[in-house]
Amino acid sequence: MKKLPSIKEAFEKEGLDINKIEITGCPERHVEAAKAFIKLCVGHDAVNPTWNPDYTDYSQIKYENWWNMGSSSGVGFSFFDFGLWVTASAVGSRLVSETREKANAIGNSEEYQELFKTMMVYNRPVEKE
């Protein structure tokens, strides 16, 4: 794989402004996670531009990144590995990659790691009763 495109480059390639993502109609505490998901979707499209996972094709391999979540504060959040899945899995199709190389490139990218962390780590304050 050539250079991993930055998220900003991925948005520019689609003619979009990364600073104009708008999320409405949801609690404010979820807005940044939703924005991170959108950025990851556009980034994954840029990394896998000509590939569309076919979940009816049992022989097509799909790669999903796995993360070491660490504590709820995010300490220790890091790329762990990639998962090799077949059609019968419960993996969502938006954030899977066509090759091991592409999944590793995403997993080892600090920018993509931070977006996954923002999307996945939920550390809201909870009032005790």
LUMDOTOR-721635 format. One record per residue: residue number from 1; residue in one letter; x negated, y negated, z of N, C-alpha, C in turn. Coordinates in steps of 0.2 Angstrom, whole numbers, plus 5000, padded with zeros to 4 digits. Layout:
LUMDOTOR-721635
i NUM, aa A, n_x X, n_y Y, n_z Z, ca_x X, ca_y Y, ca_z Z, c_x X, c_y Y, c_z Z
...
//
This chain:
LUMDOTOR-721635
i 1, aa M, n_x 4996, n_y 5006, n_z 5000, ca_x 5000, ca_y 5000, ca_z 5000, c_x 4996, c_y 4994, c_z 5000
i 2, aa K, n_x 4998, n_y 4989, n_z 4996, ca_x 4994, ca_y 4983, ca_z 4996, c_x 4996, c_y 4979, c_z 5003
i 3, aa K, n_x 4995, n_y 4973, n_z 5003, ca_x 4996, ca_y 4969, ca_z 5009, c_x 5003, c_y 4969, c_z 5011
i 4, aa L, n_x 5004, n_y 4970, n_z 5017, ca_x 5011, ca_y 4970, ca_z 5020, c_x 5014, c_y 4963, c_z 5020
i 5, aa P, n_x 5020, n_y 4962, n_z 5016, ca_x 5022, ca_y 4955, ca_z 5016, c_x 5024, c_y 4952, c_z 5023
i 6, aa S, n_x 5023, n_y 4946, n_z 5024, ca_x 5026, ca_y 4943, ca_z 5030, c_x 5033, c_y 4942, c_z 5030
i 7, aa I, n_x 5037, n_y 4941, n_z 5035, ca_x 5044, ca_y 4940, ca_z 5035, c_x 5045, c_y 4934, c_z 5031
i 8, aa K, n_x 5042, n_y 4929, n_z 5032, ca_x 5043, ca_y 4922, ca_z 5028, c_x 5042, c_y 4924, c_z 5021
i 9, aa E, n_x 5037, n_y 4927, n_z 5019, ca_x 5036, ca_y 4929, ca_z 5012, c_x 5042, c_y 4933, c_z 5009
i 10, aa A, n_x 5044, n_y 4938, n_z 5013, ca_x 5050, ca_y 4942, ca_z 5011, c_x 5056, c_y 4937, c_z 5010
i 11, aa F, n_x 5057, n_y 4933, n_z 5014, ca_x 5063, ca_y 4928, ca_z 5013, c_x 5062, c_y 4924, c_z 5007
i 12, aa E, n_x 5056, n_y 4921, n_z 5006, ca_x 5055, ca_y 4917, ca_z 5000, c_x 5056, c_y 4921, c_z 4994
i 13, aa K, n_x 5054, n_y 4927, n_z 4994, ca_x 5055, ca_y 4931, ca_z 4988, c_x 5062, c_y 4932, c_z 4986
i 14, aa E, n_x 5066, n_y 4931, n_z 4991, ca_x 5074, ca_y 4932, ca_z 4990, c_x 5077, c_y 4925, c_z 4989
i 15, aa G, n_x 5073, n_y 4920, n_z 4989, ca_x 5075, ca_y 4913, ca_z 4988, c_x 5079, c_y 4910, c_z 4994
i 16, aa L, n_x 5077, n_y 4913, n_z 5000, ca_x 5080, ca_y 4911, ca_z 5006, c_x 5076, c_y 4907, c_z 5011
i 17, aa D, n_x 5079, n_y 4903, n_z 5015, ca_x 5075, ca_y 4900, ca_z 5020, c_x 5076, c_y 4903, c_z 5027
i 18, aa I, n_x 5070, n_y 4906, n_z 5029, ca_x 5070, ca_y 4909, ca_z 5036, c_x 5073, c_y 4905, c_z 5042
i 19, aa N, n_x 5072, n_y 4899, n_z 5041, ca_x 5075, ca_y 4894, ca_z 5046, c_x 5082, c_y 4893, c_z 5046
i 20, aa K, n_x 5086, n_y 4896, n_z 5041, ca_x 5093, ca_y 4894, ca_z 5041, c_x 5097, c_y 4900, c_z 5042
i 21, aa I, n_x 5095, n_y 4905, n_z 5046, ca_x 5099, ca_y 4911, ca_z 5048, c_x 5104, c_y 4908, c_z 5053
i 22, aa E, n_x 5110, n_y 4910, n_z 5052, ca_x 5115, ca_y 4907, ca_z 5057, c_x 5119, c_y 4914, c_z 5059
i 23, aa I, n_x 5120, n_y 4914, n_z 5066, ca_x 5123, ca_y 4919, ca_z 5069, c_x 5129, c_y 4916, c_z 5073
i 24, aa T, n_x 5135, n_y 4917, n_z 5071, ca_x 5141, ca_y 4914, ca_z 5075, c_x 5145, c_y 4920, c_z 5077
i 25, aa G, n_x 5150, n_y 4918, n_z 5082, ca_x 5155, ca_y 4922, ca_z 5084, c_x 5152, c_y 4928, c_z 5089
i 26, aa C, n_x 5147, n_y 4927, n_z 5092, ca_x 5144, ca_y 4932, ca_z 5097, c_x 5141, c_y 4928, c_z 5103
i 27, aa P, n_x 5140, n_y 4932, n_z 5108, ca_x 5138, ca_y 4929, ca_z 5114, c_x 5130, c_y 4926, c_z 5113
i 28, aa E, n_x 5129, n_y 4920, n_z 5115, ca_x 5122, ca_y 4917, ca_z 5114, c_x 5117, c_y 4922, c_z 5116
i 29, aa R, n_x 5118, n_y 4926, n_z 5121, ca_x 5112, ca_y 4931, ca_z 5123, c_x 5110, c_y 4936, c_z 5118
i 30, aa H, n_x 5114, n_y 4937, n_z 5113, ca_x 5113, ca_y 4941, ca_z 5108, c_x 5110, c_y 4938, c_z 5101
i 31, aa V, n_x 5110, n_y 4932, n_z 5101, ca_x 5109, ca_y 4928, ca_z 5094, c_x 5102, c_y 4930, c_z 5092
i 32, aa E, n_x 5097, n_y 4929, n_z 5096, ca_x 5090, ca_y 4931, ca_z 5094, c_x 5089, c_y 4938, c_z 5092
i 33, aa A, n_x 5092, n_y 4943, n_z 5095, ca_x 5092, ca_y 4950, ca_z 5093, c_x 5095, c_y 4951, c_z 5086
i 34, aa A, n_x 5100, n_y 4947, n_z 5085, ca_x 5104, ca_y 4948, ca_z 5079, c_x 5099, c_y 4945, c_z 5073
i 35, aa K, n_x 5096, n_y 4939, n_z 5075, ca_x 5092, ca_y 4936, ca_z 5070, c_x 5086, c_y 4940, c_z 5068
i 36, aa A, n_x 5083, n_y 4944, n_z 5074, ca_x 5077, ca_y 4948, ca_z 5073, c_x 5079, c_y 4954, c_z 5068
i 37, aa F, n_x 5085, n_y 4957, n_z 5069, ca_x 5088, ca_y 4962, ca_z 5065, c_x 5088, c_y 4960, c_z 5058
i 38, aa I, n_x 5091, n_y 4954, n_z 5056, ca_x 5091, ca_y 4951, ca_z 5049, c_x 5084, c_y 4951, c_z 5046
i 39, aa K, n_x 5080, n_y 4948, n_z 5050, ca_x 5073, ca_y 4947, ca_z 5048, c_x 5070, c_y 4954, c_z 5046
i 40, aa L, n_x 5071, n_y 4959, n_z 5050, ca_x 5068, ca_y 4966, ca_z 5049, c_x 5071, c_y 4969, c_z 5043
i 41, aa C, n_x 5078, n_y 4968, n_z 5042, ca_x 5081, ca_y 4970, ca_z 5036, c_x 5078, c_y 4967, c_z 5030
i 42, aa V, n_x 5077, n_y 4961, n_z 5029, ca_x 5074, ca_y 4958, ca_z 5024, c_x 5067, c_y 4960, c_z 5023
i 43, aa G, n_x 5063, n_y 4961, n_z 5028, ca_x 5056, ca_y 4963, ca_z 5028, c_x 5056, c_y 4970, c_z 5026
i 44, aa H, n_x 5060, n_y 4974, n_z 5028, ca_x 5060, ca_y 4981, ca_z 5026, c_x 5061, c_y 4982, c_z 5018
i 45, aa D, n_x 5066, n_y 4977, n_z 5016, ca_x 5067, ca_y 4977, ca_z 5009, c_x 5061, c_y 4975, c_z 5005
i 46, aa A, n_x 5057, n_y 4971, n_z 5007, ca_x 5051, ca_y 4968, ca_z 5004, c_x 5046, c_y 4974, c_z 5004
i 47, aa V, n_x 5045, n_y 4978, n_z 5009, ca_x 5041, ca_y 4983, ca_z 5010, c_x 5043, c_y 4989, c_z 5005
i 48, aa N, n_x 5049, n_y 4990, n_z 5005, ca_x 5052, ca_y 4996, ca_z 5001, c_x 5056, c_y 4993, c_z 4995
i 49, aa P, n_x 5054, n_y 4989, n_z 4990, ca_x 5058, ca_y 4986, ca_z 4986, c_x 5062, c_y 4990, c_z 4981
i 50, aa T, n_x 5060, n_y 4995, n_z 4979, ca_x 5063, ca_y 4999, ca_z 4974, c_x 5066, c_y 5006, c_z 4977
i 51, aa W, n_x 5066, n_y 5006, n_z 4983, ca_x 5069, ca_y 5012, ca_z 4986, c_x 5075, c_y 5011, c_z 4990
i 52, aa N, n_x 5080, n_y 5016, n_z 4989, ca_x 5086, ca_y 5016, ca_z 4993, c_x 5087, c_y 5023, c_z 4996
i 53, aa P, n_x 5087, n_y 5023, n_z 5002, ca_x 5088, ca_y 5030, ca_z 5005, c_x 5094, c_y 5033, c_z 5003
i 54, aa D, n_x 5094, n_y 5040, n_z 5001, ca_x 5100, ca_y 5043, ca_z 4999, c_x 5101, c_y 5049, c_z 5004
i 55, aa Y, n_x 5106, n_y 5047, n_z 5008, ca_x 5108, ca_y 5052, ca_z 5014, c_x 5112, c_y 5058, c_z 5011
i 56, aa T, n_x 5113, n_y 5059, n_z 5005, ca_x 5116, ca_y 5065, ca_z 5002, c_x 5111, c_y 5069, c_z 4999
i 57, aa D, n_x 5104, n_y 5067, n_z 4999, ca_x 5099, ca_y 5071, ca_z 4997, c_x 5095, c_y 5074, c_z 5003
i 58, aa Y, n_x 5096, n_y 5080, n_z 5004, ca_x 5093, ca_y 5083, ca_z 5010, c_x 5085, c_y 5084, c_z 5009
i 59, aa S, n_x 5083, n_y 5083, n_z 5003, ca_x 5076, ca_y 5084, ca_z 5002, c_x 5072, c_y 5078, c_z 5002
i 60, aa Q, n_x 5075, n_y 5072, n_z 5002, ca_x 5072, ca_y 5065, ca_z 5003, c_x 5070, c_y 5064, c_z 5010
i 61, aa I, n_x 5063, n_y 5063, n_z 5010, ca_x 5060, ca_y 5061, ca_z 5017, c_x 5061, c_y 5054, c_z 5018
i 62, aa K, n_x 5063, n_y 5052, n_z 5025, ca_x 5064, ca_y 5045, ca_z 5027, c_x 5060, c_y 5044, c_z 5033
i 63, aa Y, n_x 5056, n_y 5039, n_z 5034, ca_x 5052, ca_y 5037, ca_z 5040, c_x 5055, c_y 5032, c_z 5044
i 64, aa E, n_x 5056, n_y 5033, n_z 5050, ca_x 5058, ca_y 5028, ca_z 5055, c_x 5053, c_y 5027, c_z 5060
i 65, aa N, n_x 5051, n_y 5020, n_z 5062, ca_x 5047, ca_y 5019, ca_z 5067, c_x 5049, c_y 5020, c_z 5074
i 66, aa W, n_x 5045, n_y 5023, n_z 5078, ca_x 5047, ca_y 5024, ca_z 5085, c_x 5042, c_y 5019, c_z 5089
i 67, aa W, n_x 5045, n_y 5017, n_z 5095, ca_x 5042, ca_y 5012, ca_z 5099, c_x 5041, c_y 5015, c_z 5106
i 68, aa N, n_x 5036, n_y 5013, n_z 5110, ca_x 5035, ca_y 5014, ca_z 5117, c_x 5038, c_y 5008, c_z 5120
i 69, aa M, n_x 5043, n_y 5009, n_z 5123, ca_x 5047, ca_y 5003, ca_z 5126, c_x 5044, c_y 5000, c_z 5132
i 70, aa G, n_x 5040, n_y 5004, n_z 5136, ca_x 5037, ca_y 5001, ca_z 5142, c_x 5042, c_y 4999, c_z 5147
i 71, aa S, n_x 5041, n_y 4994, n_z 5151, ca_x 5046, ca_y 4991, ca_z 5155, c_x 5051, c_y 4987, c_z 5152
i 72, aa S, n_x 5057, n_y 4985, n_z 5156, ca_x 5062, ca_y 4981, ca_z 5153, c_x 5059, c_y 4974, c_z 5151
i 73, aa S, n_x 5054, n_y 4972, n_z 5155, ca_x 5051, ca_y 4966, ca_z 5153, c_x 5047, c_y 4966, c_z 5147
i 74, aa G, n_x 5046, n_y 4971, n_z 5144, ca_x 5043, ca_y 4972, ca_z 5137, c_x 5036, c_y 4973, c_z 5138
i 75, aa V, n_x 5033, n_y 4974, n_z 5144, ca_x 5026, ca_y 4976, ca_z 5145, c_x 5025, c_y 4983, c_z 5142
i 76, aa G, n_x 5020, n_y 4983, n_z 5138, ca_x 5018, ca_y 4990, ca_z 5135, c_x 5022, c_y 4991, c_z 5129
i 77, aa F, n_x 5027, n_y 4987, n_z 5126, ca_x 5030, ca_y 4988, ca_z 5120, c_x 5025, c_y 4989, c_z 5115
i 78, aa S, n_x 5025, n_y 4994, n_z 5111, ca_x 5020, ca_y 4995, ca_z 5106, c_x 5022, c_y 5000, c_z 5101
i 79, aa F, n_x 5019, n_y 5000, n_z 5095, ca_x 5020, ca_y 5005, ca_z 5090, c_x 5018, c_y 5012, c_z 5093
i 80, aa F, n_x 5022, n_y 5017, n_z 5092, ca_x 5021, ca_y 5023, ca_z 5095, c_x 5019, c_y 5028, c_z 5089
i 81, aa D, n_x 5023, n_y 5029, n_z 5084, ca_x 5023, ca_y 5033, ca_z 5079, c_x 5028, c_y 5032, c_z 5074
i 82, aa F, n_x 5029, n_y 5036, n_z 5069, ca_x 5035, ca_y 5036, ca_z 5065, c_x 5038, c_y 5042, c_z 5065
i 83, aa G, n_x 5045, n_y 5042, n_z 5064, ca_x 5049, ca_y 5048, ca_z 5064, c_x 5050, c_y 5051, c_z 5057
i 84, aa L, n_x 5049, n_y 5057, n_z 5056, ca_x 5051, ca_y 5060, ca_z 5049, c_x 5058, c_y 5063, c_z 5050
i 85, aa W, n_x 5062, n_y 5061, n_z 5046, ca_x 5069, ca_y 5063, ca_z 5046, c_x 5072, c_y 5065, c_z 5040
i 86, aa V, n_x 5076, n_y 5069, n_z 5040, ca_x 5080, ca_y 5072, ca_z 5034, c_x 5087, c_y 5069, c_z 5034
i 87, aa T, n_x 5091, n_y 5071, n_z 5029, ca_x 5098, ca_y 5068, ca_z 5029, c_x 5102, c_y 5070, c_z 5035
i 88, aa A, n_x 5101, n_y 5075, n_z 5038, ca_x 5105, ca_y 5077, ca_z 5043, c_x 5104, c_y 5073, c_z 5050
i 89, aa S, n_x 5100, n_y 5068, n_z 5050, ca_x 5098, ca_y 5065, ca_z 5056, c_x 5103, c_y 5059, c_z 5057
i 90, aa A, n_x 5103, n_y 5056, n_z 5063, ca_x 5107, ca_y 5050, ca_z 5065, c_x 5103, c_y 5044, c_z 5064
i 91, aa V, n_x 5098, n_y 5044, n_z 5060, ca_x 5094, ca_y 5038, ca_z 5058, c_x 5098, c_y 5033, c_z 5054
i 92, aa G, n_x 5098, n_y 5027, n_z 5056, ca_x 5101, ca_y 5022, ca_z 5051, c_x 5097, c_y 5020, c_z 5045
i 93, aa S, n_x 5100, n_y 5019, n_z 5040, ca_x 5097, ca_y 5018, ca_z 5033, c_x 5093, c_y 5012, c_z 5032
i 94, aa R, n_x 5095, n_y 5007, n_z 5036, ca_x 5092, ca_y 5000, ca_z 5035, c_x 5085, c_y 4999, c_z 5036
i 95, aa L, n_x 5083, n_y 5002, n_z 5042, ca_x 5076, ca_y 5001, ca_z 5044, c_x 5072, c_y 5008, c_z 5044
i 96, aa V, n_x 5072, n_y 5011, n_z 5038, ca_x 5068, ca_y 5017, ca_z 5037, c_x 5064, c_y 5015, c_z 5031
i 97, aa S, n_x 5058, n_y 5019, n_z 5030, ca_x 5053, ca_y 5018, ca_z 5025, c_x 5053, c_y 5024, c_z 5020
i 98, aa E, n_x 5050, n_y 5022, n_z 5014, ca_x 5050, ca_y 5028, ca_z 5009, c_x 5044, c_y 5032, c_z 5011
i 99, aa T, n_x 5038, n_y 5029, n_z 5013, ca_x 5032, ca_y 5033, ca_z 5014, c_x 5029, c_y 5032, c_z 5021
i 100, aa R, n_x 5025, n_y 5037, n_z 5023, ca_x 5022, ca_y 5036, ca_z 5030, c_x 5017, c_y 5030, c_z 5030
i 101, aa E, n_x 5014, n_y 5029, n_z 5025, ca_x 5010, ca_y 5023, ca_z 5024, c_x 5014, c_y 5016, c_z 5026
i 102, aa K, n_x 5019, n_y 5016, n_z 5023, ca_x 5023, ca_y 5010, ca_z 5024, c_x 5026, c_y 5009, c_z 5031
i 103, aa A, n_x 5028, n_y 5015, n_z 5034, ca_x 5030, ca_y 5015, ca_z 5040, c_x 5025, c_y 5013, c_z 5045
i 104, aa N, n_x 5019, n_y 5015, n_z 5044, ca_x 5013, ca_y 5014, ca_z 5048, c_x 5011, c_y 5006, c_z 5047
i 105, aa A, n_x 5012, n_y 5004, n_z 5041, ca_x 5010, ca_y 4997, ca_z 5040, c_x 5015, c_y 4992, c_z 5044
i 106, aa I, n_x 5021, n_y 4994, n_z 5044, ca_x 5026, ca_y 4990, ca_z 5048, c_x 5025, c_y 4991, c_z 5056
i 107, aa G, n_x 5024, n_y 4997, n_z 5058, ca_x 5023, ca_y 4998, ca_z 5065, c_x 5016, c_y 4995, c_z 5068
i 108, aa N, n_x 5011, n_y 4994, n_z 5063, ca_x 5005, ca_y 4991, ca_z 5066, c_x 5005, c_y 4984, c_z 5065
i 109, aa S, n_x 5010, n_y 4981, n_z 5062, ca_x 5010, ca_y 4974, ca_z 5061, c_x 5013, c_y 4970, c_z 5067
i 110, aa E, n_x 5009, n_y 4965, n_z 5070, ca_x 5011, ca_y 4962, ca_z 5076, c_x 5017, c_y 4958, c_z 5075
i 111, aa E, n_x 5018, n_y 4955, n_z 5069, ca_x 5024, ca_y 4951, ca_z 5067, c_x 5030, c_y 4956, c_z 5068
i 112, aa Y, n_x 5030, n_y 4962, n_z 5064, ca_x 5036, ca_y 4966, ca_z 5064, c_x 5037, c_y 4969, c_z 5071
i 113, aa Q, n_x 5032, n_y 4970, n_z 5075, ca_x 5032, ca_y 4973, ca_z 5082, c_x 5036, c_y 4968, c_z 5086
i 114, aa E, n_x 5035, n_y 4962, n_z 5086, ca_x 5038, ca_y 4956, ca_z 5090, c_x 5045, c_y 4956, c_z 5088
i 115, aa L, n_x 5047, n_y 4957, n_z 5081, ca_x 5054, ca_y 4957, ca_z 5079, c_x 5058, c_y 4963, c_z 5082
i 116, aa F, n_x 5055, n_y 4969, n_z 5082, ca_x 5058, ca_y 4975, ca_z 5085, c_x 5059, c_y 4974, c_z 5092
i 117, aa K, n_x 5054, n_y 4971, n_z 5095, ca_x 5054, ca_y 4970, ca_z 5103, c_x 5060, c_y 4965, c_z 5104
i 118, aa T, n_x 5061, n_y 4960, n_z 5100, ca_x 5066, ca_y 4955, ca_z 5101, c_x 5073, c_y 4959, c_z 5100
i 119, aa M, n_x 5073, n_y 4963, n_z 5095, ca_x 5080, ca_y 4966, ca_z 5094, c_x 5081, c_y 4972, c_z 5099
i 120, aa M, n_x 5076, n_y 4975, n_z 5101, ca_x 5078, ca_y 4981, ca_z 5105, c_x 5077, c_y 4980, c_z 5113
i 121, aa V, n_x 5073, n_y 4976, n_z 5115, ca_x 5073, ca_y 4975, ca_z 5122, c_x 5078, c_y 4970, c_z 5125
i 122, aa Y, n_x 5082, n_y 4973, n_z 5129, ca_x 5088, ca_y 4968, ca_z 5132, c_x 5086, c_y 4967, c_z 5139
i 123, aa N, n_x 5084, n_y 4961, n_z 5141, ca_x 5083, ca_y 4960, ca_z 5148, c_x 5087, c_y 4954, c_z 5151
i 124, aa R, n_x 5093, n_y 4955, n_z 5151, ca_x 5098, ca_y 4950, ca_z 5153, c_x 5098, c_y 4950, c_z 5161
i 125, aa P, n_x 5099, n_y 4944, n_z 5164, ca_x 5100, ca_y 4943, ca_z 5171, c_x 5107, c_y 4946, c_z 5173
i 126, aa V, n_x 5107, n_y 4950, n_z 5178, ca_x 5113, ca_y 4953, ca_z 5180, c_x 5114, c_y 4951, c_z 5187
i 127, aa E, n_x 5120, n_y 4948, n_z 5189, ca_x 5122, ca_y 4946, ca_z 5195, c_x 5124, c_y 4952, c_z 5199
i 128, aa K, n_x 5121, n_y 4953, n_z 5205, ca_x 5123, ca_y 4958, ca_z 5210, c_x 5129, c_y 4957, c_z 5214
i 129, aa E, n_x 5134, n_y 4961, n_z 5214, ca_x 5140, ca_y 4960, ca_z 5218, c_x 5139, c_y 4961, c_z 5225
//
